[in-house]
Amino acid sequence: MQLTMDNRVGTMVVPSEIRVLTNHIYEYKKGVRRMILFTCNRRYEQQACKRLMSQSIDYVVQPAGSDNVNVYFGRRECLDAIRLFVTRPLHELTPEEDFILGAMLGYDICVQCERYCARKQTHTCRDRIGS
């Protein structure tokens, strides 16, 4: 783990990305969520993967722009589905794929429905304009 020394108090400082990952792992282990999406700077990718491996947690890593990666982790069944349909940047997912992903991540289902309807309306309008 990449730690830095905080000279003001003489203690080790854990980067915020790793603290977030640690909290996600805690939630997963406690059964709060079945799958998690953790986005971090590429420089923390190796640490994240090492931490997940040490906890025997399955994961999938995908690029997220030039500086970041998306690390999906959790139940194998969920990750198998991710490998099948999240094959491009998240902003390029269809409204249906976006809805499924949000539901798998445990996002509020009513908010996901609103998001789906808004994206579907925009997507449908774009299709009509293009034809």
N, C-alpha and C positions, 0 to 999 in steps of 0.2 A: 504494500500500500504506500502511496506517495503521501508522506506527511511533511508538514513544514513546522518549524519552531516559531512560536509566538514569543518574541523576546520580551514583550511587556509583562507577561505572567510566567514565562518559563515552562509552558506546556505545549504539547503537540497539538496541531490544528488539523483536523480532518477536512478535506475539501467538501464543500456543500453538496456536490454531486454524489459523493460517496455516502454522505449522511442520508441523502434521499434514498439511495439504493438500499442502504441498511434498513431504513423504515419500510420500504417496499418488501424486502425479504421477510421482515418481521410479520407484516400483514399477510403475506402469502403463507408463511409457516403456520400462522394462527387460523388460517382458513377464511380470512376476511374476503380474499379475492382468489379466483382460480387462475387468472392470468394478469400480467402486468406489462405495461409499455413504459420503459425507462429510456429517456432520451438524454444523451450526454455528449460532451466533447470527445472527439476521437482519442484524446490523450488519456482518457479514463477507461477506454474500451477493454484493454488488457486486464486492468484491476477488476472491473466489473465481472468479466468472464471468469477470472480466477476465483473471485468470491462466490459466484454462482456454482462453479464446479466443486468448490470445497464444501458447499452445502447440499451437493447432489441434486441441484435444481436444473432442469432442462431449459435451454434458451436458444434463441435465434437472433442473430445480429444482421441488421440491414443498414446500408448507408442512408443518411438523412441530410442531404446537402453536402457541401464540401468539408465542413468542420465537425459535423455531428454524426452519431450513429443512433439507431433505434435498437434497443435490446428488449425483445419480448421474452418473458420467462414465465414459467408456470407449468400447468398440466400438459402432458405430451399430446393429448387429443386436441387441445387448443392450438398448440404450436404446429401440429400437422396441418390444421386448417389454414393457419397463417402462411405457411409455406406454399399452399395452393393458390390463395387469392391475393395476398399482399405481395405482389411481384413488381411493384413500381412505387414511386413516391406517393405518400398518403394523399396529397392534394389531387392526385390523378385517379383516385378510386371512384368508382361509380357511386351514386347515392345509395344503392343497395349494399355494396361492399362496405361503404363507410358506416352504414347502419349496423351491419353484422359485426364489424370490428368494435364499434362502441358498445354494443350489447355484450360481446365477449369480454370486454374490459370492465364490465359492471357499471357503466355509466347510467345515469338516471334514464329509464326507458321513455318517460314522457318527453324529456329534453331530446332524446334521440329521435323520437317520432316527429317533433317539431323541426329538428335539423333535417331529417329525411325529406319532409314535405317541402321545406324551403329549397333544399338542393335539387329535388326532383322538379319543382316548378321552374327553377333557373335552367336546369338541364333540358327540360322539355321546351322552354322558350328558345334556347339556343338551337335545339334540333329543328324547330319550326322555321327559324330565321335562315338556317343553312339550307333548307330544302326548297 
